[in-house]
């Protein structure tokens, strides 16, 4: 039984380690694509990338970003749909992995300790869900020019920025 526990714990730890690597890759990709978009906006405005954050360019940048990620554009709607599908895929992945782990633990306890070795399929399942998600994201990027959910995240960021600016203005009015 001790060997079965080692297999199960090892498979869970390997899956968690794989998940951490995936999160690091996703973070890197988000930063990289954000920098590319800033470069694109700077090019369209005809300014250096560092100058985009100067107060004078903020209204033009907001207008350009709002137009670029407008819900009225079909590619943005498709990106939003892809984001929803990708989120559902992530939840399905988690449910399948947990169900598989519970099944392996159940069979190990009730049937035979030799079933513990099947826990290593958890890593394979995780990897297959990840590869499928990456391929789907690449297909979405090819079809829409955006990553899944990118347009929705950009609209949310614009809304949060405008709300923060409004709160900043209203708090300075109360301070005077």
C-alpha positions as CSV (number, residue, x, y, z in Angstrom):
1,X,0.0,0.0,0.0
2,X,2.9,2.3,0.7
3,X,4.1,2.1,-2.9
4,X,0.5,3.0,-4.1
5,X,0.5,6.1,-1.9
6,X,3.9,7.1,-3.3
7,X,2.6,6.7,-6.9
8,X,-0.5,8.8,-6.1
9,X,1.4,11.5,-4.2
10,X,4.1,11.6,-6.9
11,X,1.5,11.9,-9.7
12,X,-0.3,14.7,-7.9
13,X,3.0,16.6,-7.2
14,X,4.1,16.2,-10.8
15,X,0.7,17.5,-12.0
16,X,1.0,20.5,-9.7
17,X,4.5,21.2,-10.9
18,X,3.3,21.0,-14.5
19,X,0.5,23.4,-13.7
20,X,3.0,25.9,-12.2
21,X,5.1,25.7,-15.4
22,X,1.9,26.3,-17.5
23,X,1.0,29.3,-15.3
24,X,4.5,30.8,-15.8
25,X,4.3,30.2,-19.6
26,X,0.9,31.9,-19.6
27,X,2.2,34.9,-17.7
28,X,5.1,35.3,-20.0
29,X,2.8,35.1,-23.1
30,X,0.4,37.7,-21.7
31,X,3.3,40.1,-21.0
32,X,4.8,39.5,-24.4
33,X,1.5,40.1,-26.3
34,X,0.8,43.2,-24.2
35,X,4.2,44.6,-25.2
36,X,3.5,43.8,-28.8
37,X,0.1,45.6,-28.6
38,X,1.7,48.7,-27.0
39,X,4.2,48.8,-29.8
40,X,1.4,48.5,-32.4
41,X,-0.5,51.4,-30.8
42,X,2.6,53.5,-30.5
43,X,3.3,52.9,-34.2
44,X,-0.3,53.9,-35.2
45,X,0.0,57.0,-33.1
46,X,3.4,57.8,-34.5
47,X,5.1,58.1,-31.1
48,X,7.7,56.2,-29.1
49,X,6.4,53.4,-26.9
50,X,7.6,55.2,-23.8
51,X,5.6,58.3,-24.7
52,X,2.3,56.4,-24.7
53,X,1.9,56.7,-20.9
54,X,2.3,60.5,-21.0
55,X,-1.0,62.2,-20.0
56,X,-1.3,63.9,-23.4
57,X,-1.7,60.6,-25.3
58,X,-4.1,59.0,-22.8
59,X,-7.3,60.1,-24.4
60,X,-6.2,59.1,-27.9
61,X,-4.9,55.8,-26.6
62,X,-8.1,55.1,-24.8
63,X,-10.2,56.0,-27.9
64,X,-8.0,53.8,-30.1
65,X,-8.1,50.9,-27.7
66,X,-11.8,51.2,-27.2
67,X,-12.3,51.1,-31.0
68,X,-9.9,48.3,-31.5
69,X,-11.6,46.1,-28.9
70,X,-15.1,47.2,-29.5
71,X,-17.9,44.7,-29.0
72,X,-19.3,45.7,-32.4
73,X,-16.4,44.0,-34.2
74,X,-17.0,40.4,-35.1
75,X,-13.4,39.3,-34.4
76,X,-13.8,40.7,-30.8
77,X,-17.1,38.8,-30.3
78,X,-15.4,35.6,-31.6
79,X,-12.5,36.2,-29.2
80,X,-14.9,36.6,-26.3
81,X,-16.6,33.3,-27.3
82,X,-13.3,31.6,-27.5
83,X,-12.5,32.9,-24.1
84,X,-15.7,31.5,-22.7
85,X,-15.0,28.1,-24.4
86,X,-11.4,28.1,-23.1
87,X,-12.6,28.9,-19.5
88,X,-15.2,26.0,-19.7
89,X,-12.4,23.8,-21.0
90,X,-10.3,24.7,-18.0
91,X,-13.1,23.8,-15.6
92,X,-13.7,20.5,-17.5
93,X,-10.0,19.7,-17.2
94,X,-10.1,20.2,-13.5
95,X,-13.3,18.1,-13.0
96,X,-11.9,15.3,-15.1
97,X,-8.6,15.3,-13.3
98,X,-10.2,15.3,-9.9
99,X,-12.7,12.5,-10.9
100,X,-9.8,10.4,-12.3
101,X,-7.8,10.9,-9.1
102,X,-10.7,10.0,-7.0
103,X,-11.3,6.9,-9.1
104,X,-7.7,5.8,-8.8
105,X,-7.7,6.3,-5.1
106,X,-11.0,4.4,-4.8
107,X,-9.7,1.5,-6.9
108,X,-6.5,1.4,-4.9
109,X,-8.2,1.3,-1.6
110,X,-11.0,-1.1,-2.5
111,X,-9.5,-3.4,-5.2
112,X,-5.8,-3.5,-5.2
113,X,-2.8,-1.4,-4.2
114,X,-1.4,-2.1,-7.7
115,X,-3.9,0.4,-9.1
116,X,-2.0,3.2,-7.6
117,X,0.4,3.2,-10.6
118,X,-2.5,4.5,-12.8
119,X,-2.3,7.8,-11.0
120,X,0.5,8.8,-13.4
121,X,-2.1,9.0,-16.1
122,X,-3.2,12.2,-14.3
123,X,-0.1,13.9,-15.7
124,X,-0.9,12.7,-19.2
125,X,-4.5,13.9,-18.9
126,X,-3.3,17.3,-17.7
127,X,-0.8,17.5,-20.5
128,X,-3.5,16.6,-23.1
129,X,-5.9,19.1,-21.9
130,X,-3.2,21.8,-21.9
131,X,-2.1,20.9,-25.5
132,X,-5.7,21.0,-26.7
133,X,-6.1,24.4,-25.0
134,X,-3.0,25.7,-26.7
135,X,-4.0,24.5,-30.1
136,X,-7.5,26.1,-29.6
137,X,-5.9,29.4,-28.5
138,X,-3.7,29.3,-31.6
139,X,-6.7,28.6,-33.8
140,X,-8.6,31.5,-32.1
141,X,-5.6,33.8,-32.7
142,X,-5.4,32.8,-36.3
143,X,-9.1,33.4,-36.9
144,X,-9.6,36.6,-34.8
145,X,-6.1,38.1,-34.4
146,X,-6.7,37.9,-30.7
147,X,-6.1,35.4,-27.9
148,X,-9.2,33.9,-26.4
149,X,-11.0,36.5,-24.2
150,X,-8.4,39.2,-25.0
151,X,-11.0,41.7,-26.2
152,X,-13.2,41.2,-23.1
153,X,-10.2,41.7,-20.8
154,X,-9.2,44.8,-22.7
155,X,-12.7,46.3,-22.4
156,X,-12.7,45.5,-18.7
157,X,-9.3,47.1,-18.2
158,X,-10.5,50.3,-20.0
159,X,-13.6,50.4,-17.8
160,X,-11.6,49.9,-14.6
161,X,-9.1,52.7,-15.7
162,X,-12.0,55.1,-16.4
163,X,-13.6,54.2,-13.1
164,X,-10.3,54.8,-11.3
165,X,-9.9,58.2,-13.1
166,X,-13.4,59.2,-12.1
167,X,-12.7,58.2,-8.4
168,X,-9.5,60.1,-8.5
169,X,-11.2,63.2,-9.8
170,X,-14.1,63.0,-7.3
171,X,-11.7,62.4,-4.4
172,X,-9.6,65.5,-5.4
173,X,-12.8,67.5,-5.5
174,X,-13.6,66.5,-1.9
175,X,-10.1,67.2,-0.8
176,X,-10.3,70.9,-1.8
